[in-house]
Amino acid sequence: MKIGYARVSTHEQSLDLQLDALEKAGCKKIYQEKMSGMKDDRPQLNRLIEYAREGDVIVVYKLDRLGRSTKRLIELSQELQERGIELVSIRDSIDTTTAVGKAMFKMLAVLAEMERDLISERTRAGLESARARGRKGGRPKKDSSKVEQALILYDTKKYTVKEIENMTGVSKATIYRRMRTN
């Protein structure tokens, strides 16, 4: 059975174009959602995935209706493939019921994995370059003299923590954390 999924990001947007295309593609059941694609927890998409059975075909107008991140799309496609459920994207001309469609989707998966690896390599290279120049990552350390000053002011019991924060620039969290360790 062909099952459709239509999604728009806001309540002001219309699903009509997608619904028309899904009906024309022969979908017997269509799940509809008005929710951002950045959210992974989309109730109607989850219901669709639970409902779909081996041999079913999930049809979307465009792949970005299923998810914005390539990683999420790949995870979803792998889950569908393991369960024997095919995927068709009308506008992207991807149809995993065909050999060419399966190959195309796998090529997209390979490119996405390569993209993640390249980002990771660039990040590592940037960190190594920064270290070679003497830069260290992470949050800068608080000026210990200011922290000590804040603790002394706190011990006098003349000032509120908020006043101490304003005078020294040391946060309430830092003051309390240092009090616990002393």
VODREN-147342 format. One line per 10 residues: number of its first residue (from 1); for each residue x, y, z of N, C-alpha, C, O. Coordinates in nm, 4 decimals, padded with zeros to 6 digits. Layout:
! residues N
NUM) X Y Z X Y Z X Y Z X Y Z ~ ...
//
This chain:
! residues 182
1) 00.0836 -00.1168 00.0000 00.0000 00.0000 00.0000 00.0888 00.1241 00.0000 00.1939 00.1255 00.0641 ~ 00.0473 00.2267 -00.0709 00.1177 00.3544 -00.0710 00.0603 00.4425 00.0383 -00.0602 00.4664 00.0453 ~ 00.1516 00.4909 00.1249 00.1130 00.5758 00.2371 00.1868 00.7082 00.2229 00.3089 00.7106 00.2074 ~ 00.1126 00.8175 00.2282 00.1737 00.9482 00.2100 00.2025 01.0192 00.3410 00.1412 00.9922 00.4443 ~ 00.2982 01.1112 00.3333 00.3288 01.1971 00.4474 00.3484 01.3383 00.3945 00.4331 01.3630 00.3086 ~ 00.2679 01.4312 00.4478 00.2771 01.5722 00.4085 00.3061 01.6540 00.5333 00.2469 01.6316 00.6389 ~ 00.3987 01.7500 00.5197 00.4333 01.8341 00.6336 00.4664 01.9749 00.5880 00.5341 01.9949 00.4871 ~ 00.4178 02.0718 00.6636 00.4605 02.2105 00.6476 00.5118 02.2571 00.7832 00.4797 02.1976 00.8861 ~ 00.5907 02.3627 00.7831 00.6562 02.4057 00.9058 00.5690 02.4891 00.9985 00.5876 02.4860 01.1202 ~ 00.4737 02.5638 00.9424 00.3910 02.6513 01.0264 00.2434 02.6277 00.9978 00.2063 02.5737 00.8936
11) 00.1602 02.6694 01.0924 00.0153 02.6522 01.0773 -00.0412 02.7408 00.9670 -00.1490 02.7128 00.9147 ~ 00.0301 02.8475 00.9310 -00.0174 02.9371 00.8259 00.0019 02.8777 00.6864 -00.0669 02.9170 00.5922 ~ 00.0950 02.7836 00.6728 00.1229 02.7241 00.5424 00.0176 02.6201 00.5067 -00.0466 02.5614 00.5938 ~ 00.0016 02.5988 00.3771 -00.0994 02.5050 00.3285 -00.0352 02.3730 00.2850 00.0741 02.3703 00.2285 ~ -00.1062 02.2649 00.3128 -00.0626 02.1310 00.2715 -00.1183 02.0919 00.1350 -00.0855 01.9848 00.0838 ~ -00.2014 02.1761 00.0756 -00.2755 02.1409 -00.0458 -00.1882 02.0871 -00.1588 -00.2205 01.9836 -00.2172 ~ -00.0784 02.1550 -00.1907 00.0090 02.1116 -00.3007 00.0600 01.9698 -00.2763 00.0581 01.8859 -00.3663 ~ 00.1055 01.9440 -00.1539 00.1576 01.8114 -00.1209 00.0470 01.7064 -00.1240 00.0657 01.5970 -00.1773 ~ -00.0679 01.7403 -00.0665 -00.1794 01.6449 -00.0633 -00.2239 01.6076 -00.2034 -00.2501 01.4906 -00.2315 ~ -00.2328 01.7068 -00.2920 -00.2712 01.6796 -00.4317 -00.1711 01.5848 -00.4968 -00.2103 01.4896 -00.5643
21) -00.0415 01.6106 -00.4768 00.0625 01.5273 -00.5380 00.0596 01.3849 -00.4807 00.0788 01.2881 -00.5543 ~ 00.0358 01.3722 -00.3509 00.0318 01.2396 -00.2880 -00.0897 01.1606 -00.3351 -00.0801 01.0403 -00.3597 ~ -00.2032 01.2273 -00.3477 -00.3227 01.1595 -00.3992 -00.3008 01.1156 -00.5436 -00.3390 01.0049 -00.5816 ~ -00.2395 01.2020 -00.6236 -00.2107 01.1694 -00.7641 -00.1136 01.0503 -00.7728 -00.1204 00.9707 -00.8665 ~ -00.0228 01.0392 -00.6738 00.0739 00.9284 -00.6719 00.0094 00.7974 -00.6269 00.0737 00.6925 -00.6300 ~ -00.1188 00.8030 -00.5846 -00.1901 00.6806 -00.5492 -00.1872 00.6443 -00.4018 -00.2091 00.5282 -00.3675 ~ -00.1614 00.7386 -00.3149 -00.1585 00.7099 -00.1705 -00.2996 00.6826 -00.1199 -00.3918 00.7600 -00.1454 ~ -00.3155 00.5723 -00.0482 -00.4448 00.5330 00.0073 -00.4682 00.5986 00.1433 -00.5821 00.6219 00.1836 ~ -00.3597 00.6274 00.2121 -00.3681 00.6893 00.3448 -00.2607 00.7976 00.3481 -00.1492 00.7764 00.3004 ~ -00.2946 00.9147 00.4050 -00.1991 01.0255 00.4105 -00.1951 01.0825 00.5520 -00.2976 01.1206 00.6084
31) -00.0758 01.0873 00.6071 -00.0531 01.1488 00.7380 -00.0112 01.2937 00.7143 00.0728 01.3220 00.6289 ~ -00.0711 01.3852 00.7912 -00.0449 01.5278 00.7730 00.0078 01.5890 00.9018 -00.0327 01.5515 01.0119 ~ 00.0998 01.6852 00.8853 00.1591 01.7471 01.0038 00.1949 01.8922 00.9741 00.2419 01.9257 00.8653 ~ 00.1715 01.9766 01.0728 00.2143 02.1167 01.0648 00.3118 02.1385 01.1795 00.2736 02.1764 01.2902 ~ 00.4398 02.1132 01.1496 00.5437 02.1179 01.2528 00.6793 02.1334 01.1851 00.7000 02.0838 01.0744 ~ 00.7693 02.2006 01.2504 00.9026 02.2229 01.1954 00.9746 02.0907 01.1684 00.9632 01.9956 01.2457 ~ 01.0481 02.0865 01.0586 01.1261 01.9681 01.0235 01.2499 01.9530 01.1096 01.3146 01.8483 01.1072 ~ 01.2841 02.0572 01.1863 01.4003 02.0494 01.2745 01.3717 01.9606 01.3951 01.4636 01.9095 01.4590 ~ 01.2438 01.9429 01.4254 01.2075 01.8578 01.5389 01.2053 01.7124 01.4937 01.1397 01.6776 01.3955 ~ 01.2771 01.6289 01.5657 01.2783 01.4868 01.5312 01.1541 01.4150 01.5819 01.1146 01.3125 01.5262
41) 01.0927 01.4675 01.6864 00.9748 01.4035 01.7433 00.8499 01.4636 01.6806 00.7933 01.5609 01.7304 ~ 00.8084 01.4023 01.5692 00.6871 01.4479 01.5010 00.5837 01.3361 01.5098 00.6012 01.2303 01.4495 ~ 00.4753 01.3593 01.5852 00.3778 01.2538 01.6146 00.3204 01.1837 01.4911 00.3098 01.0611 01.4900 ~ 00.2839 01.2581 01.3889 00.2233 01.1954 01.2712 00.3248 01.1110 01.1938 00.2912 01.0037 01.1438 ~ 00.4470 01.1588 01.1841 00.5511 01.0790 01.1182 00.5762 00.9516 01.1980 00.5929 00.8440 01.1405 ~ 00.5787 00.9640 01.3297 00.5977 00.8452 01.4142 00.4832 00.7452 01.3943 00.5066 00.6245 01.3875 ~ 00.3588 00.7958 01.3850 00.2432 00.7070 01.3622 00.2546 00.6368 01.2271 00.2258 00.5178 01.2147 ~ 00.2970 00.7124 01.1269 00.3141 00.6558 00.9930 00.4159 00.5424 00.9962 00.3917 00.4350 00.9412 ~ 00.5283 00.5662 01.0599 00.6338 00.4647 01.0639 00.5863 00.3409 01.1402 00.6176 00.2281 01.1019 ~ 00.5111 00.3622 01.2475 00.4555 00.2481 01.3221 00.3532 00.1721 01.2380 00.3465 00.0494 01.2441
51) 00.2741 00.2443 01.1601 00.1662 00.1852 01.0808 00.2191 00.1057 00.9606 00.1646 00.0008 00.9262 ~ 00.3242 00.1557 00.8980 00.3757 00.0945 00.7748 00.4240 -00.0484 00.7994 00.4852 -00.0788 00.9018 ~ 00.3947 -00.1343 00.7026 00.4321 -00.2754 00.7103 00.5206 -00.3126 00.5910 00.5307 -00.2385 00.4932 ~ 00.5835 -00.4281 00.6019 00.6671 -00.4780 00.4931 00.5871 -00.4776 00.3633 00.4725 -00.5221 00.3587 ~ 00.6504 -00.4262 00.2579 00.5847 -00.4188 00.1272 00.5168 -00.2849 00.1015 00.4829 -00.2544 -00.0128 ~ 00.4963 -00.2040 00.2061 00.4362 -00.0715 00.1889 00.5370 00.0242 00.1263 00.6578 00.0008 00.1289 ~ 00.4846 00.1319 00.0703 00.5678 00.2366 00.0111 00.5285 00.3688 00.0770 00.4125 00.4098 00.0715 ~ 00.6250 00.4344 00.1386 00.6007 00.5669 00.1949 00.6347 00.6692 00.0875 00.7430 00.6669 00.0290 ~ 00.5395 00.7593 00.0628 00.5559 00.8591 -00.0424 00.5564 00.9985 00.0210 00.4694 01.0319 00.1014 ~ 00.6552 01.0783 -00.0166 00.6627 01.2179 00.0270 00.6770 01.3063 -00.0959 00.7229 01.2621 -00.2012
61) 00.6368 01.4315 -00.0806 00.6499 01.5266 -00.1909 00.7971 01.5560 -00.2165 00.8427 01.5544 -00.3309 ~ 00.8714 01.5831 -00.1085 01.0159 01.6060 -00.1151 01.0790 01.5416 00.0078 01.0141 01.5288 00.1116 ~ 01.2052 01.5010 -00.0037 01.2747 01.4365 00.1080 01.2825 01.5251 00.2313 01.2792 01.4751 00.3437 ~ 01.2928 01.6566 00.2115 01.3044 01.7441 00.3285 01.1774 01.7464 00.4128 01.1780 01.8012 00.5231 ~ 01.0695 01.6884 00.3634 00.9477 01.6761 00.4438 00.9679 01.5740 00.5547 00.9053 01.5837 00.6603 ~ 01.0553 01.4756 00.5314 01.0836 01.3727 00.6329 01.1795 01.4224 00.7399 01.1689 01.3827 00.8560 ~ 01.2723 01.5082 00.7021 01.3692 01.5601 00.7978 01.4661 01.6534 00.7304 01.4934 01.6409 00.6110 ~ 01.5183 01.7472 00.8072 01.6099 01.8464 00.7525 01.7537 01.7975 00.7484 01.8309 01.8378 00.6614 ~ 01.7898 01.7105 00.8423 01.9291 01.6673 00.8450 01.9469 01.5401 00.7629 01.8628 01.4502 00.7631 ~ 02.0583 01.5366 00.6937 02.0913 01.4191 00.6134 02.1029 01.2971 00.7027 02.0607 01.1872 00.6667
71) 02.1607 01.3183 00.8196 02.1774 01.2079 00.9148 02.0428 01.1455 00.9480 02.0286 01.0232 00.9468 ~ 01.9438 01.2295 00.9777 01.8105 01.1796 01.0128 01.7482 01.1054 00.8947 01.6866 01.0005 00.9134 ~ 01.7635 01.1580 00.7749 01.7079 01.0926 00.6558 01.7702 00.9545 00.6356 01.7012 00.8582 00.6023 ~ 01.8987 00.9469 00.6557 01.9684 00.8196 00.6362 01.9239 00.7176 00.7410 01.8983 00.6014 00.7093 ~ 01.9151 00.7628 00.8664 01.8695 00.6730 00.9726 01.7296 00.6203 00.9421 01.7019 00.5014 00.9578 ~ 01.6427 00.7100 00.8986 01.5054 00.6722 00.8668 01.5019 00.5749 00.7487 01.4299 00.4751 00.7520 ~ 01.5793 00.6043 00.6457 01.5794 00.5159 00.5287 01.6337 00.3778 00.5627 01.5855 00.2773 00.5105 ~ 01.7342 00.3726 00.6505 01.7889 00.2429 00.6908 01.6856 00.1632 00.7697 01.6717 00.0423 00.7511 ~ 01.6131 00.2322 00.8581 01.5073 00.1655 00.9345 01.4009 00.1099 00.8402 01.3564 -00.0038 00.8559 ~ 01.3605 00.1903 00.7426 01.2585 00.1464 00.6471 01.3083 00.0278 00.5654 01.2349 -00.0684 00.5426
81) 01.4341 00.0356 00.5215 01.4912 -00.0720 00.4413 01.4945 -00.2030 00.5206 01.4617 -00.3092 00.4678 ~ 01.5345 -00.1942 00.6479 01.5400 -00.3142 00.7326 01.4018 -00.3769 00.7503 01.3893 -00.4985 00.7648 ~ 01.2997 -00.2940 00.7491 01.1635 -00.3429 00.7682 01.0949 -00.3776 00.6358 00.9787 -00.4182 00.6352 ~ 01.1660 -00.3619 00.5241 01.1086 -00.3969 00.3937 01.0086 -00.2930 00.3431 00.9175 -00.3267 00.2674 ~ 01.0247 -00.1683 00.3837 00.9364 -00.0594 00.3428 01.0131 00.0295 00.2452 01.1262 00.0700 00.2722 ~ 00.9514 00.0587 00.1336 01.0158 00.1395 00.0297 00.9850 00.2868 00.0514 00.8943 00.3218 00.1269 ~ 01.0617 00.3735 -00.0158 01.0467 00.5178 -00.0024 01.0457 00.5827 -00.1401 01.1296 00.5521 -00.2248 ~ 00.9502 00.6725 -00.1615 00.9418 00.7463 -00.2870 00.9339 00.8949 -00.2542 00.8532 00.9372 -00.1714 ~ 01.0194 00.9741 -00.3208 01.0130 01.1197 -00.3105 00.9777 01.1725 -00.4489 01.0555 01.1601 -00.5435 ~ 00.8596 01.2313 -00.4589 00.8076 01.2737 -00.5894 00.8984 01.3767 -00.6553 00.9434 01.3552 -00.7679
91) 00.9262 01.4869 -00.5887 01.0039 01.5958 -00.6489 01.1516 01.5624 -00.6651 01.2164 01.6147 -00.7557 ~ 01.2066 01.4760 -00.5788 01.3483 01.4437 -00.5861 01.3760 01.3263 -00.6798 01.4911 01.2874 -00.6996 ~ 01.2699 01.2706 -00.7370 01.2815 01.1566 -00.8297 01.3601 01.0410 -00.7685 01.4446 00.9801 -00.8341 ~ 01.3311 01.0122 -00.6430 01.3941 00.8980 -00.5761 01.2848 00.7956 -00.5492 01.1803 00.8265 -00.4919 ~ 01.3116 00.6740 -00.5917 01.2141 00.5664 -00.5769 01.2909 00.4392 -00.5434 01.3486 00.3759 -00.6318 ~ 01.2915 00.4019 -00.4155 01.3702 00.2863 -00.3741 01.3066 00.1542 -00.4156 01.3599 00.0476 -00.3850 ~ 01.1929 00.1602 -00.4850 01.1359 00.0367 -00.5385 01.2093 -00.0039 -00.6664 01.1901 -00.1143 -00.7172 ~ 01.2944 00.0870 -00.7185 01.3728 00.0566 -00.8391 01.5204 00.0447 -00.8016 01.5646 00.0988 -00.7002 ~ 01.5949 -00.0262 -00.8843 01.7383 -00.0433 -00.8594 01.8100 00.0911 -00.8645 01.8974 00.1177 -00.7820 ~ 01.7743 00.1757 -00.9601 01.8386 00.3072 -00.9737 01.8062 00.3946 -00.8515 01.8935 00.4653 -00.8012
101) 01.6827 00.3900 -00.8046 01.6428 00.4676 -00.6878 01.7172 00.4251 -00.5629 01.7610 00.5090 -00.4842 ~ 01.7317 00.2930 -00.5444 01.8074 00.2430 -00.4294 01.9523 00.2893 -00.4372 02.0094 00.3339 -00.3377 ~ 02.0113 00.2784 -00.5556 02.1510 00.3194 -00.5739 02.1672 00.4688 -00.5469 02.2629 00.5113 -00.4822 ~ 02.0729 00.5474 -00.5971 02.0789 00.6925 -00.5771 02.0728 00.7271 -00.4282 02.1486 00.8113 -00.3800 ~ 01.9833 00.6621 -00.3571 01.9697 00.6909 -00.2152 02.0957 00.6495 -00.1397 02.1398 00.7204 -00.0492 ~ 02.1535 00.5359 -00.1760 02.2770 00.4913 -00.1112 02.3926 00.5862 -00.1418 02.4781 00.6099 -00.0564 ~ 02.3951 00.6401 -00.2630 02.4997 00.7371 -00.2973 02.4844 00.8631 -00.2114 02.5834 00.9200 -00.1656 ~ 02.3611 00.9055 -00.1902 02.3377 01.0208 -00.1032 02.3860 00.9912 00.0383 02.4427 01.0778 00.1050 ~ 02.3632 00.8685 00.0832 02.4077 00.8285 00.2172 02.5598 00.8323 00.2268 02.6151 00.8782 00.3267 ~ 02.6272 00.7840 00.1225 02.7736 00.7845 00.1205 02.8255 00.9276 00.1226 02.9203 00.9582 00.1948
111) 02.7639 01.0156 00.0438 02.8062 01.1554 00.0410 02.7840 01.2222 00.1768 02.8660 01.3023 00.2215 ~ 02.6742 01.1890 00.2409 02.6461 01.2466 00.3727 02.7495 01.2000 00.4754 02.7959 01.2782 00.5583 ~ 02.7844 01.0730 00.4686 02.8858 01.0205 00.5605 03.0205 01.0872 00.5344 03.0926 01.1214 00.6281 ~ 03.0538 01.1053 00.4077 03.1790 01.1724 00.3721 03.1776 01.3159 00.4255 03.2788 01.3641 00.4764 ~ 03.0645 01.3835 00.4141 03.0524 01.5206 00.4640 03.0781 01.5250 00.6147 03.1506 01.6122 00.6626 ~ 03.0192 01.4318 00.6895 03.0423 01.4271 00.8344 03.1902 01.4037 00.8653 03.2460 01.4670 00.9549 ~ 03.2542 01.3116 00.7900 03.3959 01.2833 00.8120 03.4830 01.4053 00.7821 03.5780 01.4335 00.8551 ~ 03.4506 01.4775 00.6745 03.5278 01.5970 00.6392 03.5141 01.7056 00.7457 03.6116 01.7724 00.7799 ~ 03.3943 01.7226 00.7972 03.3730 01.8213 00.9040 03.4564 01.7838 01.0257 03.5197 01.8695 01.0873 ~ 03.4560 01.6561 01.0596 03.5330 01.6082 01.1743 03.6828 01.6309 01.1519 03.7526 01.6757 01.2429
121) 03.7326 01.6003 01.0316 03.8742 01.6205 01.0002 03.9120 01.7680 01.0091 04.0166 01.8026 01.0641 ~ 03.8256 01.8560 00.9540 03.8549 01.9996 00.9589 03.8565 02.0496 01.1029 03.9394 02.1331 01.1390 ~ 03.7661 01.9993 01.1842 03.7612 02.0399 01.3249 03.8892 01.9988 01.3961 03.9497 02.0783 01.4680 ~ 03.9302 01.8728 01.3753 04.0548 01.8247 01.4385 04.1743 01.9067 01.3915 04.2588 01.9450 01.4725 ~ 04.1824 01.9341 01.2611 04.2945 02.0114 01.2076 04.2953 02.1523 01.2661 04.4017 02.2053 01.2983 ~ 04.1785 02.2129 01.2800 04.1699 02.3466 01.3387 04.2151 02.3485 01.4833 04.2850 02.4407 01.5253 ~ 04.1757 02.2472 01.5604 04.2166 02.2381 01.7005 04.3674 02.2175 01.7126 04.4322 02.2785 01.7977 ~ 04.4236 02.1305 01.6265 04.5681 02.1072 01.6300 04.6442 02.2341 01.5939 04.7464 02.2651 01.6551 ~ 04.5949 02.3070 01.4955 04.6578 02.4320 01.4545 04.6542 02.5337 01.5676 04.7531 02.6026 01.5927 ~ 04.5419 02.5432 01.6352 04.5297 02.6366 01.7468 04.6236 02.5978 01.8603 04.6868 02.6843 01.9209
131) 04.6332 02.4677 01.8895 04.7234 02.4211 01.9960 04.8690 02.4528 01.9615 04.9472 02.4907 02.0486 ~ 04.9049 02.4370 01.8329 05.0416 02.4657 01.7894 05.0751 02.6136 01.8097 05.1918 02.6490 01.8262 ~ 04.9748 02.6988 01.8086 04.9949 02.8420 01.8299 04.9803 02.8798 01.9779 04.9821 02.9977 02.0134 ~ 04.9657 02.7782 02.0629 04.9583 02.8030 02.2059 04.8194 02.8330 02.2592 04.8044 02.8685 02.3761 ~ 04.7195 02.8194 02.1767 04.5831 02.8447 02.2240 04.5258 02.7180 02.2833 04.5484 02.6076 02.2338 ~ 04.4510 02.7367 02.3905 04.3845 02.6225 02.4530 04.2347 02.6409 02.4374 04.1836 02.7529 02.4410 ~ 04.1658 02.5304 02.4202 04.0204 02.5370 02.4085 03.9553 02.5416 02.5450 04.0218 02.5356 02.6484 ~ 03.8254 02.5521 02.5428 03.7496 02.5503 02.6670 03.7221 02.6886 02.7211 03.7668 02.7901 02.6678 ~ 03.6477 02.6881 02.8274 03.6076 02.8125 02.8919 03.7275 02.8726 02.9652 03.8030 02.8004 03.0303 ~ 03.7454 03.0057 02.9547 03.8570 03.0680 03.0268 03.8370 03.0587 03.1779 03.7241 03.0640 03.2266
141) 03.9461 03.0448 03.2509 03.9414 03.0342 03.3962 03.9067 03.1705 03.4556 03.9458 03.2751 03.4038 ~ 03.8329 03.1657 03.5650 03.7995 03.2884 03.6378 03.9261 03.3423 03.7040 04.0149 03.2661 03.7423 ~ 03.9329 03.4733 03.7166 04.0422 03.5383 03.7878 04.0319 03.4968 03.9349 03.9377 03.5351 04.0043 ~ 04.1293 03.4183 03.9816 04.1208 03.3627 04.1175 04.1176 03.4711 04.2240 04.0566 03.4519 04.3292 ~ 04.1828 03.5858 04.1987 04.1797 03.6923 04.2992 04.0386 03.7490 04.3129 03.9975 03.7859 04.4229 ~ 03.9646 03.7563 04.2035 03.8265 03.8057 04.2084 03.7381 03.7061 04.2823 03.6501 03.7452 04.3590 ~ 03.7618 03.5768 04.2592 03.6835 03.4739 04.3275 03.7111 03.4808 04.4770 03.6185 03.4730 04.5577 ~ 03.8375 03.4953 04.5142 03.8737 03.5057 04.6559 03.8079 03.6298 04.7180 03.7568 03.6250 04.8298 ~ 03.8104 03.7407 04.6434 03.7474 03.8636 04.6912 03.5981 03.8410 04.7144 03.5429 03.8855 04.8150 ~ 03.5325 03.7710 04.6199 03.3890 03.7429 04.6319 03.3606 03.6580 04.7551 03.2620 03.6817 04.8249
151) 03.4455 03.5595 04.7826 03.4264 03.4731 04.8988 03.4440 03.5509 05.0294 03.3709 03.5291 05.1261 ~ 03.5408 03.6408 05.0309 03.5630 03.7241 05.1507 03.4409 03.8134 05.1741 03.3940 03.8261 05.2872 ~ 03.3893 03.8756 05.0666 03.2701 03.9600 05.0785 03.1509 03.8790 05.1281 03.0721 03.9265 05.2099 ~ 03.1383 03.7566 05.0782 03.0282 03.6694 05.1203 03.0380 03.6396 05.2707 02.9379 03.6428 05.3423 ~ 03.1598 03.6108 05.3168 03.1815 03.5771 05.4580 03.1502 03.6937 05.5521 03.1174 03.6723 05.6688 ~ 03.1603 03.8167 05.5017 03.1297 03.9328 05.5871 02.9808 03.9423 05.6188 02.9419 04.0058 05.7169 ~ 02.8982 03.8801 05.5367 02.7520 03.8803 05.5523 02.6915 04.0206 05.5441 02.5812 04.0443 05.5933 ~ 02.7642 04.1127 05.4819 02.7154 04.2497 05.4644 02.6462 04.2672 05.3298 02.5704 04.3624 05.3112 ~ 02.6715 04.1759 05.2353 02.6228 04.1930 05.0987 02.5425 04.0713 05.0543 02.5663 03.9592 05.0993 ~ 02.4478 04.0958 04.9659 02.3753 03.9830 04.9062 02.4635 03.9224 04.7975 02.5594 03.9846 04.7520
161) 02.4306 03.8029 04.7575 02.5071 03.7366 04.6509 02.4977 03.8198 04.5224 02.5954 03.8312 04.4484 ~ 02.3806 03.8773 04.4966 02.3626 03.9602 04.3768 02.4564 04.0815 04.3808 02.5169 04.1166 04.2795 ~ 02.4683 04.1449 04.4972 02.5584 04.2598 04.5116 02.7034 04.2172 04.4906 02.7816 04.2886 04.4278 ~ 02.7380 04.1008 04.5435 02.8746 04.0495 04.5255 02.9016 04.0224 04.3773 03.0092 04.0533 04.3260 ~ 02.8029 03.9647 04.3101 02.8177 03.9411 04.1654 02.8459 04.0721 04.0928 02.9363 04.0796 04.0095 ~ 02.7678 04.1754 04.1249 02.7831 04.3047 04.0587 02.9186 04.3693 04.0888 02.9788 04.4310 04.0010 ~ 02.9665 04.3552 04.2127 03.0935 04.4175 04.2520 03.2143 04.3461 04.1918 03.3109 04.4104 04.1507 ~ 03.2086 04.2130 04.1869 03.3282 04.1360 04.1478 03.3215 04.0782 04.0070 03.4246 04.0476 03.9470 ~ 03.1998 04.0632 03.9540 03.1860 03.9984 03.8231 03.1910 03.8465 03.8313 03.1945 03.7784 03.7288 ~ 03.1914 03.7936 03.9532 03.1942 03.6484 03.9742 03.0498 03.6009 03.9897 02.9740 03.6574 04.0685
171) 03.0125 03.4993 03.9163 02.8742 03.4523 03.9171 02.8377 03.3819 04.0475 02.9234 03.3329 04.1210 ~ 02.7075 03.3789 04.0728 02.6539 03.3108 04.1904 02.6966 03.1633 04.1898 02.7342 03.1087 04.2935 ~ 02.6904 03.1000 04.0734 02.7259 02.9583 04.0627 02.8722 02.9357 04.1025 02.9041 02.8393 04.1721 ~ 02.9601 03.0251 04.0577 03.1025 03.0118 04.0915 03.1243 03.0305 04.2413 03.2009 02.9569 04.3037 ~ 03.0561 03.1297 04.2982 03.0702 03.1533 04.4429 03.0294 03.0285 04.5208 03.1043 02.9816 04.6065 ~ 02.9117 02.9749 04.4918 02.8635 02.8568 04.5653 02.9494 02.7331 04.5400 02.9739 02.6537 04.6308 ~ 02.9944 02.7179 04.4168 03.0789 02.6020 04.3839 03.2093 02.6084 04.4643 03.2527 02.5074 04.5196 ~ 03.2713 02.7257 04.4711 03.3965 02.7411 04.5454 03.3746 02.7244 04.6954 03.4618 02.6739 04.7661 ~ 03.2579 02.7668 04.7438 03.2284 02.7497 04.8877 03.2195 02.6004 04.9217 03.2626 02.5587 05.0291 ~ 03.1642 02.5209 04.8315 03.1529 02.3768 04.8563 03.2892 02.3096 04.8577 03.3102 02.2143 04.9327
181) 03.3829 02.3582 04.7751 03.5135 02.2933 04.7662 03.6108 02.3417 04.8736 03.7129 02.2775 04.8985 ~ 03.5800 02.4533 04.9365 03.6695 02.5056 05.0427 03.6411 02.4400 05.1749 03.7061 02.4714 05.2746
//
